[in-house]
Amino acid sequence: MRMLEARRQKTEGREVKKDNRNSFGVFLLLYVLFVFTTSCQDVKKIEKPKNLIAKDIMVDILTEVYLSNAARSVNNKRLKEYNIRLDSVIYNKYHIDSLQFVESNAYYSSNLKTYAKIITSVEERLNILQIEKDSIYEIVKKEKEKEDSIKAKKKKEQKLLIAPVESGINYNLLDNF
C-alpha cells in the first residue's frame, strides 16, 4: 500500500513538472510572438538626395577611400606629421563635401543590390591596382637584379685587372717570348 502511495506521489510530481514545462513553453511562445510583432517596424526607404553622386563616381570615391584607409594603416605617423587629411583630399578631388558623400552612400547602401554592384566594382578596381602594382614591382626587381649583376661583373673585372699587378709578375718580360 505504501508503495502505491509512493508511486502516486511520484507520478503526481511528474505531472506537476510536465505542467511547469508546458506553461514555460507557452510563455516562451508568447514572448517570441510579442518580440517578433513589436520589433517589426515600418522601415522607410531613404529618399534620393538632391546632390546624389553618380554610381561610377561613387565607385571611384570608394576605391580611393579604401586606399586611403590602407595608407593610414601603413604610415599614419607621417600623415599626422604633415597634417594630411586623406578624406579632405578625396572630397576636394571630386568636388564634394562630407555630407554629400554620407547621404549618397546611405542612399546607395539602402538598396542592397545596387550597393553590392558598387562594392563589386570597387573590389575589381582594387584587384586591378594590385596586379598593376605587382607588375611594376617585378619590373623594378628585374632592373635592380640587372644593375646588381652589372655592378658585380664590373667589380670582378676590376679585381682581375688589379690582381696581376699585385702579384709582382713582370708581364713585359713575358711579352719578349
Backbone torsions as a table, in degrees:
resi	resn	phi	psi	omega
1	MET	NA	-44.7	178.4
2	ARG	-61.5	-35.3	179.5
3	MET	-65.4	-39.2	178.6
4	LEU	-64.8	-41.6	179.0
5	GLU	-65.6	-39.7	179.2
6	ALA	-64.2	-39.3	178.3
7	ARG	-66.4	-40.7	178.9
8	ARG	-62.0	-41.3	-179.9
9	GLN	-65.4	-39.3	178.7
10	LYS	-65.3	-46.3	-179.3
11	THR	-67.1	-35.1	176.2
12	GLU	-65.2	-38.7	177.2
13	GLY	-63.8	-38.2	177.5
14	ARG	-65.5	-40.9	178.9
15	GLU	-63.7	-37.1	177.7
16	VAL	-65.4	-42.6	178.1
17	LYS	-63.4	-41.0	178.4
18	LYS	-63.0	-40.8	178.4
19	ASP	-64.0	-39.3	177.5
20	ASN	-64.2	-40.2	178.6
21	ARG	-64.3	-45.0	-179.6
22	ASN	-62.8	-42.2	-178.7
23	SER	-69.0	-34.4	176.5
24	PHE	-66.4	-41.6	178.3
25	GLY	-61.8	-42.3	178.5
26	VAL	-65.9	-43.5	178.5
27	PHE	-60.8	-44.7	-179.9
28	LEU	-62.7	-42.9	178.7
29	LEU	-62.3	-45.0	179.2
30	LEU	-64.5	-40.5	179.2
31	TYR	-62.4	-45.9	179.8
32	VAL	-62.6	-43.6	177.9
33	LEU	-62.7	-41.2	179.5
34	PHE	-62.8	-47.7	-179.8
35	VAL	-63.4	-42.0	-178.3
36	PHE	-63.9	-45.0	-177.5
37	THR	-74.2	-32.8	-178.8
38	THR	-84.9	-23.9	-178.0
39	SER	-82.0	-19.6	177.9
40	CYS	-76.4	110.6	-178.7
41	GLN	-108.9	166.2	177.7
42	ASP	-78.2	105.8	-177.9
43	VAL	-84.8	121.7	180.0
44	LYS	-93.0	137.0	177.9
45	LYS	-76.0	139.4	-179.4
46	ILE	-70.7	132.6	179.5
47	GLU	-73.1	151.7	179.3
48	LYS	-69.5	123.4	179.9
49	PRO	-66.5	153.7	179.7
50	LYS	-65.3	-36.9	-178.4
51	ASN	-109.3	51.6	-178.8
52	LEU	-64.0	134.1	176.9
53	ILE	-79.2	134.4	179.8
54	ALA	-61.6	152.2	-176.1
55	LYS	-58.9	-44.6	-178.0
56	ASP	-66.0	-35.3	176.3
57	ILE	-70.5	-37.0	178.4
58	MET	-63.0	-37.8	176.3
59	VAL	-62.1	-44.8	178.0
60	ASP	-60.0	-46.1	-177.6
61	ILE	-64.0	-47.0	-179.1
62	LEU	-64.7	-34.2	176.0
63	THR	-61.9	-45.3	179.3
64	GLU	-68.1	-32.8	177.2
65	VAL	-64.3	-44.2	178.1
66	TYR	-62.9	-41.8	178.9
67	LEU	-65.3	-39.6	179.5
68	SER	-67.3	-35.9	176.1
69	ASN	-64.6	-37.3	176.9
70	ALA	-66.9	-39.5	178.8
71	ALA	-64.2	-38.0	178.2
72	ARG	-62.4	-38.9	-177.1
73	SER	-74.1	-21.9	-178.8
74	VAL	-87.1	-47.0	-173.0
75	ASN	-140.8	58.7	-177.9
76	ASN	-67.1	-33.2	-179.2
77	LYS	-61.4	-44.2	-179.6
78	ARG	-65.8	-39.7	178.5
79	LEU	-63.2	-41.0	177.8
80	LYS	-68.9	-38.1	-179.0
81	GLU	-59.8	-41.6	179.9
82	TYR	-94.7	5.9	177.9
83	ASN	55.4	47.3	179.1
84	ILE	-95.9	122.9	176.4
85	ARG	-107.0	103.8	-173.5
86	LEU	-62.9	-34.5	178.5
87	ASP	-61.2	-43.3	179.2
88	SER	-64.4	-37.1	177.9
89	VAL	-61.4	-44.3	179.7
90	ILE	-65.5	-45.0	179.8
91	TYR	-60.3	-42.9	179.1
92	ASN	-65.8	-39.4	-179.2
93	LYS	-61.2	-39.8	-176.9
94	TYR	-100.3	7.0	177.5
95	HIS	54.5	49.1	176.7
96	ILE	-128.7	171.4	172.5
97	ASP	-118.7	171.9	-174.8
98	SER	-64.3	-35.8	179.6
99	LEU	-65.0	-43.0	178.6
100	GLN	-62.0	-41.7	178.6
101	PHE	-64.0	-46.3	-177.8
102	VAL	-63.5	-44.1	-179.6
103	GLU	-64.8	-43.1	179.6
104	SER	-66.1	-42.1	178.7
105	ASN	-63.5	-41.5	177.9
106	ALA	-64.5	-40.4	-179.6
107	TYR	-64.1	-49.0	-179.2
108	TYR	-66.5	-37.4	-178.2
109	SER	-73.7	-15.3	177.0
110	SER	-72.8	-21.1	175.9
111	ASN	-108.1	104.5	-171.5
112	LEU	-60.0	-41.0	-178.8
113	LYS	-64.6	-44.1	179.7
114	THR	-63.9	-46.0	-177.7
115	TYR	-66.9	-35.9	177.9
116	ALA	-62.9	-39.6	177.2
117	LYS	-64.8	-41.3	179.0
118	ILE	-62.8	-47.2	-178.7
119	ILE	-65.2	-36.7	177.0
120	THR	-63.0	-41.7	177.3
121	SER	-63.6	-39.4	177.8
122	VAL	-63.0	-44.8	179.5
123	GLU	-61.9	-41.1	178.8
124	GLU	-62.2	-43.4	178.8
125	ARG	-64.3	-40.8	178.5
126	LEU	-64.5	-38.2	177.1
127	ASN	-65.0	-40.8	177.9
128	ILE	-63.2	-43.9	177.8
129	LEU	-61.3	-38.7	178.2
130	GLN	-64.3	-42.3	179.2
131	ILE	-64.4	-43.0	178.1
132	GLU	-62.1	-43.9	179.3
133	LYS	-61.5	-43.8	-179.7
134	ASP	-64.5	-39.6	-179.6
135	SER	-68.7	-38.8	176.1
136	ILE	-64.3	-41.2	178.1
137	TYR	-60.4	-41.7	179.7
138	GLU	-64.5	-41.5	178.8
139	ILE	-62.9	-46.2	179.1
140	VAL	-62.4	-40.9	179.8
141	LYS	-62.8	-44.0	179.0
142	LYS	-65.0	-40.9	177.9
143	GLU	-63.0	-41.0	179.2
144	LYS	-65.2	-43.0	177.9
145	GLU	-61.7	-39.8	179.5
146	LYS	-64.4	-45.9	178.3
147	GLU	-62.4	-42.3	179.5
148	ASP	-63.0	-40.4	-179.9
149	SER	-68.2	-36.2	177.1
150	ILE	-65.8	-43.3	178.0
151	LYS	-62.0	-42.6	-180.0
152	ALA	-64.7	-39.0	-179.9
153	LYS	-66.4	-43.0	178.0
154	LYS	-63.2	-40.4	179.7
155	LYS	-63.7	-39.5	179.8
156	LYS	-67.1	-41.7	178.4
157	GLU	-64.0	-38.7	178.4
158	GLN	-64.0	-40.0	178.2
159	LYS	-63.4	-40.1	-180.0
160	LEU	-66.5	-37.7	179.5
161	LEU	-71.2	-33.8	-178.7
162	ILE	-80.3	-31.5	-173.9
163	ALA	-57.6	-45.9	-178.5
164	PRO	-64.8	-35.1	-179.7
165	VAL	-66.8	-38.7	-179.1
166	GLU	-71.7	-26.0	-176.0
167	SER	-74.0	-17.8	178.5
168	GLY	86.1	8.0	178.5
169	ILE	-80.8	133.5	178.1
170	ASN	-93.6	106.9	-176.9
171	TYR	-77.7	-15.5	177.6
172	ASN	-66.5	-34.9	178.1
173	LEU	-68.8	-33.7	-179.2
174	LEU	-72.6	-26.7	-179.5
175	ASP	-69.3	-22.7	-179.2
176	ASN	-72.0	-19.3	-176.8
177	PHE	-77.1	NA	NA
